[in-house]
Amino acid sequence: MNEYEGGGLAAGIGVVGGIIYLAIIVLMIAGMWKTFEKAGKPGWAALIPIYNAIVLIEIIGKPMIWVLWLLIPCVNFVFGIWALNLLSKSFGKSEGFTVGMIIFPYVFLPILGFGDAKYLGPSAAEAQNGGFGNNPFNNPNNPFNSPNNPFNKPSGNQDTPNDTPPPVV
């Protein structure tokens, strides 16, 4: 085999690899497109790089400052994983599905988009189950929405009056 025959083989492998890569990208975009449509957002938003992050943030119910966090290097890994977790919870999926979306997004995004998952709202499963583990707050996205929060009580609360003077020592 001379040097020219090996180049043709390498080119063929490169072309086949490129076709497989493009097919995986198209499958991921189609899955994201259908996921956006299930959440009531425009599906074409999956095609525009930063706008799809904005739409994802709207779907998971987080503030727009998250766009900045998703653009900062090293910080974006943490917030990206967190966003995927909230996305899977918004469709009623568990943390196991989140792990699948992180490791195999080309499989789990189409499952989310083309599967039978229904959009329930921002982090719906987390809000319905009371959060991960024993969460004292009803809504993990708003920790001040608890009935036991002392900041929610009016200033003139007379449930536990404290009109007795302190003891004199």
Backbone hydrogen bonds, N-H to C=O, Kabsch-Sander energy under -0.5 kcal/mol:
donor,donor_aa,acceptor,acceptor_aa,energy
6,G,2,N,-1.2
7,G,3,E,-0.8
8,G,4,Y,-1.3
9,L,5,E,-1.5
10,A,6,G,-2.2
11,A,7,G,-2.2
12,G,8,G,-2.2
13,I,9,L,-2.3
14,G,10,A,-2.3
15,V,11,A,-2.4
16,V,12,G,-2.3
17,G,13,I,-2.5
18,G,14,G,-2.2
19,I,15,V,-2.2
20,I,16,V,-2.3
21,Y,17,G,-2.3
22,L,18,G,-2.4
23,A,19,I,-2.1
24,I,20,I,-2.1
25,I,21,Y,-2.1
26,V,22,L,-2.5
27,L,23,A,-2.1
28,M,24,I,-2.3
29,I,25,I,-2.4
30,A,26,V,-2.4
31,G,27,L,-2.1
32,M,28,M,-2.4
33,W,29,I,-2.7
34,K,30,A,-2.3
35,T,31,G,-1.9
36,F,32,M,-2.6
37,E,33,W,-2.0
38,K,34,K,-2.2
39,A,35,T,-1.4
40,G,37,E,-1.4
41,K,36,F,-2.7
45,A,42,P,-1.1
46,A,43,G,-2.0
47,L,44,W,-1.8
48,I,45,A,-0.8
52,N,48,I,-2.4
53,A,49,P,-0.6
54,I,50,I,-1.6
55,V,51,Y,-2.5
56,L,52,N,-2.1
57,I,53,A,-2.2
58,E,54,I,-1.9
59,I,55,V,-2.2
60,I,56,L,-2.2
61,G,57,I,-0.8
62,K,57,I,-2.1
66,W,63,P,-1.8
67,V,64,M,-1.7
68,L,64,M,-0.5
68,L,65,I,-0.6
69,W,65,I,-1.6
70,L,66,W,-2.2
71,L,67,V,-0.7
71,L,68,L,-1.1
72,I,68,L,-1.2
75,V,73,P,-1.5
76,N,72,I,-2.1
78,V,74,C,-0.7
79,F,75,V,-2.1
80,G,76,N,-2.3
81,I,77,F,-2.1
82,W,78,V,-2.3
83,A,79,F,-2.5
84,L,80,G,-2.2
85,N,81,I,-2.2
86,L,82,W,-2.4
87,L,83,A,-2.3
88,S,84,L,-2.4
89,K,85,N,-2.2
90,S,86,L,-1.9
91,F,87,L,-0.9
92,G,89,K,-1.6
93,K,88,S,-3.1
98,T,94,S,-1.3
99,V,95,E,-2.2
100,G,96,G,-1.9
101,M,97,F,-2.3
102,I,98,T,-1.9
103,I,99,V,-2.6
104,F,100,G,-2.8
107,V,104,F,-1.6
108,F,104,F,-2.4
109,L,105,P,-2.1
111,I,107,V,-1.3
112,L,108,F,-2.3
113,G,109,L,-2.5
114,F,110,P,-3.2
115,G,111,I,-1.5
120,L,90,S,-2.9
120,L,118,K,-0.6
121,G,90,S,-0.9
123,S,86,L,-0.7
124,A,121,G,-1.4
125,A,89,K,-2.1
127,A,123,S,-2.1
128,Q,124,A,-2.5
129,N,125,A,-2.3
130,G,126,E,-0.5
131,G,126,E,-2.3
133,G,131,G,-0.5
135,N,130,G,-0.7
135,N,133,G,-1.0
142,N,139,N,-1.5
145,N,142,N,-1.6
149,N,146,S,-1.5
152,N,149,N,-1.4
153,K,150,P,-0.6
157,N,154,P,-1.2
169,V,167,P,-0.5
